[in-house]
Amino acid sequence: MKIKIAEDYYQMSRIAANIISAQIIIKPDCVLGLATGSSPIGTYNQLVRWYEKGDLDFSEVTTINLDEYKGLSPDNPQSYRYFMNHHLFDRVNIQKSRTYVPDGLEADAEKACADYNAIIKNCGGIDLQLLGLGRNGHIGFNEPGAAFEKETHCVNLTQSTIDANSRFFSSEEEIPKQAYTMGIKSIMQAHKILVIVNGIQKAEIVKQAFFGPIPPQVPASVLQLHPDVTLVADKEALSLL
């Protein structure tokens, strides 16, 4: 594992964007695995700035996102498709037909997961997978559990996640209770993995995930077994190391 130390969130985002842009320049038709949440927003903003300067070309890039809420349409502001369009896809010259997010409107969970596994396979796998890190060690929606999940699967969201999401919805009935997520096996098959982490609140889980045992109760700990992982974190997130 390679560790790159950043002073703050801004520098973390710039370092991560450098790694992603290098992948695009080296292989213009690369397959990028992308993440949502607050952590990658700065990275996406930096990539957009370099695109606007003429330094990056997304026209041949394919993207595969980690997850999507079950039951949300792509035009729902809380869906991850909407998030990706808003923060990246609508701002660069990527072909929307080559950007993949699980189909949140597919009610048949088995079909939705099988379809997404087929998309990953048909794209030839993922060249570079971007990940954030949850406070409990989750990656994607792979929450702590009894065993590492293999491929795309439907998860029941934890009550803490549902409670945290409640501020985004006008009523409890609208809050998603399930999500489709890329599995640990699919993540681990990416050729390279890039993890971004910032903030003192993540310091303990960084220590557990990357320098402790490898139990399913800390899903991100499995990344210790991957041959090409780069962790980009600010000094606060690395303060317990």
Sine and cosine of phi, psi and omega as CSV:
sin_phi,cos_phi,sin_psi,cos_psi,sin_omega,cos_omega
0.00,0.00,0.69,-0.72,0.08,-1.00
-0.98,-0.21,0.70,-0.71,0.01,-1.00
-0.89,-0.46,0.82,-0.57,0.06,-1.00
-0.91,-0.41,0.83,-0.55,-0.09,-1.00
-0.99,-0.10,0.80,-0.59,0.03,-1.00
-0.94,-0.35,0.47,-0.88,0.04,-1.00
-0.94,0.34,-0.62,0.79,-0.10,-1.00
-0.40,-0.92,-0.08,-1.00,-0.03,-1.00
-0.87,0.49,-0.66,0.75,-0.02,-1.00
-0.87,0.50,-0.74,0.67,-0.02,-1.00
-0.93,0.37,-0.60,0.80,0.08,-1.00
-0.84,0.54,-0.72,0.69,-0.03,-1.00
-0.89,0.45,-0.64,0.77,-0.02,-1.00
-0.93,0.37,-0.66,0.75,0.04,-1.00
-0.89,0.46,-0.71,0.70,0.00,-1.00
-0.89,0.46,-0.67,0.74,0.02,-1.00
-0.90,0.44,-0.58,0.82,0.07,-1.00
-0.87,0.50,-0.69,0.73,-0.02,-1.00
-0.91,0.41,-0.68,0.73,0.01,-1.00
-0.92,0.39,-0.68,0.73,-0.01,-1.00
-0.90,0.43,-0.59,0.80,0.05,-1.00
-0.88,0.47,-0.63,0.77,0.04,-1.00
-0.89,0.47,-0.67,0.75,0.00,-1.00
-0.92,0.39,-0.66,0.75,-0.03,-1.00
-0.93,0.37,-0.67,0.75,0.00,-1.00
-0.93,0.37,-0.63,0.78,-0.03,-1.00
-0.71,-0.71,1.00,0.02,-0.09,-1.00
-0.84,0.54,-0.46,0.89,0.00,-1.00
-0.98,-0.20,0.56,0.83,-0.04,-1.00
-0.94,0.34,0.29,-0.96,0.09,-1.00
-0.95,-0.32,0.89,-0.45,0.00,-1.00
-0.97,-0.23,0.76,-0.65,0.17,-0.99
-1.00,-0.01,0.82,-0.58,-0.12,-0.99
-0.89,-0.46,0.37,-0.93,-0.04,-1.00
-0.83,-0.56,0.28,-0.96,0.06,-1.00
-0.88,-0.48,-0.15,-0.99,-0.05,-1.00
0.99,-0.17,-0.01,-1.00,-0.07,-1.00
-0.96,0.28,-0.50,0.87,-0.10,-0.99
-0.86,0.52,-0.73,0.69,-0.09,-1.00
-1.00,0.08,-0.03,1.00,-0.07,-1.00
-0.86,0.51,-0.70,0.72,0.02,-1.00
-0.90,0.44,-0.59,0.81,0.05,-1.00
-0.90,0.43,-0.72,0.70,0.02,-1.00
-0.90,0.44,-0.64,0.77,0.03,-1.00
-0.88,0.48,-0.64,0.77,0.01,-1.00
-0.92,0.38,-0.66,0.75,0.04,-1.00
-0.87,0.49,-0.63,0.77,0.03,-1.00
-0.90,0.44,-0.68,0.73,0.00,-1.00
-0.87,0.49,-0.67,0.74,0.01,-1.00
-0.93,0.37,-0.56,0.83,0.09,-1.00
-0.90,0.45,-0.70,0.72,-0.02,-1.00
-0.90,0.43,-0.47,0.88,0.06,-1.00
-0.98,0.18,-0.16,0.99,-0.02,-1.00
1.00,0.00,0.21,0.98,-0.04,-1.00
-1.00,0.05,-0.29,0.96,-0.05,-1.00
-0.75,-0.67,0.56,-0.83,0.04,-1.00
-0.78,-0.63,0.89,-0.46,-0.04,-1.00
-0.99,-0.14,0.12,0.99,-0.19,-0.98
-0.90,0.45,-0.42,0.91,-0.01,-1.00
-0.95,-0.32,0.02,1.00,-0.07,-1.00
-0.97,0.23,0.63,-0.78,0.14,-0.99
-0.92,-0.38,0.65,-0.76,0.03,-1.00
-0.82,-0.57,0.57,-0.82,0.04,-1.00
-0.75,-0.66,0.91,-0.42,-0.04,-1.00
-0.99,0.10,0.40,-0.92,-0.06,-1.00
-0.93,0.37,-0.65,0.76,-0.23,-0.97
-0.34,-0.94,0.17,-0.99,0.06,-1.00
-0.36,-0.93,0.56,-0.83,0.06,-1.00
-0.94,0.34,0.70,-0.71,0.08,-1.00
-0.96,0.27,0.79,-0.62,0.06,-1.00
0.98,-0.21,-0.15,0.99,0.00,-1.00
-0.99,-0.16,0.69,-0.72,0.03,-1.00
-0.99,0.15,0.35,-0.94,-0.01,-1.00
-0.87,0.50,-0.42,0.91,-0.01,-1.00
-1.00,-0.04,0.06,1.00,0.10,-1.00
-0.96,0.26,0.81,-0.58,-0.06,-1.00
-0.85,0.52,-0.32,0.95,0.01,-1.00
-1.00,-0.09,-0.03,1.00,0.02,-1.00
-0.98,0.20,0.42,-0.91,0.00,-1.00
-0.97,0.24,-0.42,0.91,0.14,-0.99
-0.89,0.46,-0.71,0.71,0.03,-1.00
-0.88,0.47,-0.69,0.73,0.02,-1.00
-0.84,0.55,-0.75,0.66,-0.04,-1.00
-0.92,0.40,-0.65,0.76,0.06,-1.00
-0.87,0.49,-0.70,0.71,-0.08,-1.00
-0.93,0.37,-0.67,0.74,-0.13,-0.99
-1.00,-0.03,-0.34,0.94,-0.05,-1.00
-0.60,-0.80,-0.87,0.50,-0.22,-0.98
-0.87,0.50,-0.64,0.77,-0.01,-1.00
-0.97,0.25,-0.11,0.99,-0.13,-0.99
-0.94,-0.34,-0.06,1.00,0.01,-1.00
-0.74,-0.67,0.03,-1.00,-0.09,-1.00
-1.00,-0.08,0.60,0.80,0.04,-1.00
-0.97,0.23,0.51,-0.86,0.07,-1.00
-0.99,0.12,0.88,-0.48,-0.06,-1.00
-0.85,0.53,-0.49,0.87,-0.01,-1.00
-0.93,0.37,-0.22,0.97,0.01,-1.00
-0.95,-0.32,0.31,0.95,0.08,-1.00
-0.91,-0.41,0.84,-0.54,-0.12,-0.99
-0.89,-0.46,0.73,-0.69,0.10,-1.00
-0.69,-0.72,0.63,-0.78,0.03,-1.00
-0.79,0.62,0.54,-0.84,-0.04,-1.00
-0.99,0.16,0.99,-0.15,-0.03,-1.00
-0.92,0.39,-0.32,0.95,-0.01,-1.00
-1.00,0.00,-0.06,1.00,0.07,-1.00
-0.98,0.21,0.94,-0.35,-0.06,-1.00
-0.95,0.30,-0.46,0.89,-0.01,-1.00
-0.99,0.15,0.98,-0.21,-0.09,-1.00
-0.88,0.48,-0.64,0.77,-0.02,-1.00
-0.89,0.46,-0.68,0.74,0.01,-1.00
-0.92,0.38,-0.70,0.71,-0.02,-1.00
-0.85,0.52,-0.67,0.74,-0.03,-1.00
-0.95,0.32,-0.67,0.74,0.02,-1.00
-0.89,0.45,-0.66,0.75,0.02,-1.00
-0.88,0.47,-0.65,0.76,-0.04,-1.00
-0.95,0.31,-0.61,0.79,0.09,-1.00
-0.86,0.51,-0.64,0.77,0.00,-1.00
-0.91,0.41,-0.61,0.79,0.03,-1.00
-0.88,0.47,-0.73,0.69,0.00,-1.00
-0.87,0.50,-0.70,0.72,0.00,-1.00
-0.91,0.42,-0.70,0.71,-0.04,-1.00
-0.92,0.38,-0.41,0.91,0.04,-1.00
-0.99,0.16,-0.09,1.00,0.01,-1.00
1.00,0.09,0.27,0.96,-0.03,-1.00
1.00,0.02,0.04,-1.00,-0.10,-0.99
-0.96,-0.29,0.79,-0.61,0.02,-1.00
-0.97,0.25,-0.71,0.70,-0.03,-1.00
-0.63,-0.77,0.85,-0.53,0.00,-1.00
-0.96,-0.29,0.85,-0.53,0.07,-1.00
-1.00,-0.03,0.74,-0.68,0.00,-1.00
-0.73,-0.68,0.57,-0.82,0.29,-0.96
-0.99,-0.13,-0.08,-1.00,-0.01,-1.00
-0.66,-0.75,0.87,-0.49,0.03,-1.00
-0.96,0.28,0.35,-0.94,-0.03,-1.00
-0.89,0.45,-0.41,0.91,0.05,-1.00
-0.99,-0.15,0.19,0.98,0.05,-1.00
1.00,-0.01,0.12,0.99,-0.02,-1.00
-0.96,0.28,0.52,-0.85,0.15,-0.99
-0.79,-0.61,0.75,-0.66,-0.24,-0.97
0.88,0.47,-0.65,-0.76,0.13,-0.99
-0.97,-0.26,0.43,0.90,0.08,-1.00
-0.99,0.16,1.00,-0.07,-0.08,-1.00
-1.00,0.10,0.28,-0.96,0.08,-1.00
-0.82,0.58,0.68,-0.73,-0.04,-1.00
-0.31,-0.95,-0.17,-0.99,-0.08,-1.00
-0.98,0.20,-0.37,0.93,-0.03,-1.00
-0.45,-0.89,0.41,-0.91,0.07,-1.00
-0.95,0.30,0.82,-0.57,0.06,-1.00
-0.94,0.34,0.48,-0.87,-0.13,-0.99
-1.00,-0.01,-0.94,0.33,-0.07,-1.00
-0.89,-0.46,-0.29,-0.96,-0.03,-1.00
-0.83,0.55,0.72,-0.70,-0.03,-1.00
-0.50,-0.86,0.26,-0.97,0.04,-1.00
-0.99,-0.12,0.77,-0.64,-0.03,-1.00
-0.89,-0.46,0.55,-0.84,0.18,-0.98
-1.00,0.08,0.86,-0.52,-0.05,-1.00
-0.92,0.39,0.62,-0.78,0.03,-1.00
-0.93,0.37,0.39,-0.92,-0.02,-1.00
-0.88,0.47,-0.56,0.83,0.02,-1.00
-0.90,0.43,-0.61,0.79,0.04,-1.00
-0.93,0.37,-0.68,0.73,0.03,-1.00
-0.87,0.49,-0.69,0.72,0.01,-1.00
-0.90,0.44,-0.65,0.76,-0.01,-1.00
-0.91,0.41,-0.54,0.84,-0.02,-1.00
-0.99,0.16,-0.22,0.98,-0.12,-0.99
-0.87,0.50,-0.49,0.87,-0.03,-1.00
-0.93,0.37,-0.27,0.96,-0.04,-1.00
-1.00,-0.03,-0.11,0.99,-0.10,-0.99
-0.82,-0.58,0.51,-0.86,-0.08,-1.00
-0.98,0.19,-0.34,0.94,0.03,-1.00
-0.56,-0.83,0.38,-0.92,-0.03,-1.00
-0.89,0.45,-0.52,0.85,-0.03,-1.00
-0.90,0.43,-0.45,0.89,-0.06,-1.00
-0.99,0.15,-0.28,0.96,-0.08,-1.00
-0.95,0.32,0.81,-0.58,0.02,-1.00
-0.89,0.46,0.64,-0.77,0.03,-1.00
-0.96,-0.28,-0.19,0.98,-0.01,-1.00
-0.67,-0.74,0.29,-0.96,0.05,-1.00
-0.50,-0.87,0.43,-0.90,0.15,-0.99
-0.99,-0.13,0.73,-0.68,-0.02,-1.00
-0.66,-0.75,0.59,-0.81,0.14,-0.99
-0.88,0.47,0.65,-0.76,-0.06,-1.00
-1.00,0.06,0.18,-0.98,-0.01,-1.00
-0.85,0.52,-0.65,0.76,-0.01,-1.00
-0.87,0.49,-0.72,0.70,0.00,-1.00
-0.90,0.45,-0.66,0.75,0.02,-1.00
-0.89,0.45,-0.71,0.71,-0.06,-1.00
-0.94,0.35,-0.32,0.95,0.02,-1.00
-0.99,0.11,-0.12,0.99,0.08,-1.00
-0.89,0.46,0.60,-0.80,-0.03,-1.00
-0.91,0.42,-0.65,0.76,0.04,-1.00
-0.73,-0.69,0.51,-0.86,0.04,-1.00
-0.79,-0.62,0.73,-0.69,0.01,-1.00
-0.86,-0.51,0.88,-0.48,-0.02,-1.00
-0.93,-0.36,0.77,-0.64,0.04,-1.00
-0.89,-0.46,0.72,-0.69,-0.05,-1.00
-0.58,-0.82,0.66,-0.75,0.06,-1.00
-0.57,-0.82,0.45,-0.90,0.11,-0.99
0.99,-0.17,0.55,-0.83,-0.01,-1.00
-0.90,0.44,-0.46,0.89,-0.02,-1.00
-0.92,0.38,-0.25,0.97,0.01,-1.00
-0.98,-0.19,-0.02,1.00,-0.11,-0.99
-0.87,0.49,-0.70,0.71,-0.05,-1.00
-0.92,0.40,-0.67,0.74,-0.03,-1.00
-0.95,0.30,-0.50,0.87,0.10,-0.99
-0.87,0.48,-0.71,0.71,0.02,-1.00
-0.88,0.48,-0.72,0.69,-0.02,-1.00
-0.91,0.40,-0.72,0.70,-0.14,-0.99
-0.94,0.34,-0.62,0.79,-0.15,-0.99
-0.95,-0.32,-0.16,0.99,-0.02,-1.00
-0.70,-0.71,0.32,0.95,0.02,-1.00
-0.84,-0.54,-0.23,-0.97,0.07,-1.00
-0.88,0.47,0.10,-0.99,-0.06,-1.00
-0.87,-0.49,0.95,0.31,0.03,-1.00
-0.99,-0.17,0.44,-0.90,0.07,-1.00
-0.87,0.48,-0.32,0.95,0.04,-1.00
-0.93,0.37,-0.26,0.97,0.13,-0.99
-0.80,-0.60,0.99,0.13,-0.14,-0.99
-0.78,0.63,-0.65,0.76,-0.05,-1.00
-0.92,0.40,-0.28,0.96,-0.01,-1.00
-0.89,0.46,-0.40,0.92,0.01,-1.00
-0.89,0.45,-0.37,0.93,0.01,-1.00
-0.89,0.45,-0.34,0.94,0.07,-1.00
-0.87,0.49,-0.37,0.93,-0.04,-1.00
-1.00,0.00,-0.11,0.99,-0.02,-1.00
-0.99,0.11,0.63,-0.78,-0.08,-1.00
-0.97,0.23,-0.25,0.97,-0.07,-1.00
-0.60,-0.80,0.99,0.15,0.02,-1.00
-0.88,-0.47,0.73,-0.68,0.12,-0.99
-0.89,-0.46,0.83,-0.55,0.07,-1.00
-0.98,-0.21,0.86,-0.51,0.08,-1.00
-0.93,-0.38,0.90,-0.44,-0.09,-1.00
-0.60,-0.80,0.46,-0.89,0.06,-1.00
-0.99,0.14,0.15,-0.99,-0.09,-1.00
-0.89,0.46,-0.54,0.84,0.02,-1.00
-0.90,0.44,-0.70,0.71,-0.01,-1.00
-0.92,0.40,-0.42,0.91,-0.03,-1.00
-0.99,-0.17,0.17,0.99,-0.18,-0.98
-0.93,0.36,-0.32,0.95,0.00,-1.00
-1.00,-0.09,0.04,1.00,-0.02,-1.00
-1.00,-0.02,0.00,0.00,0.00,0.00
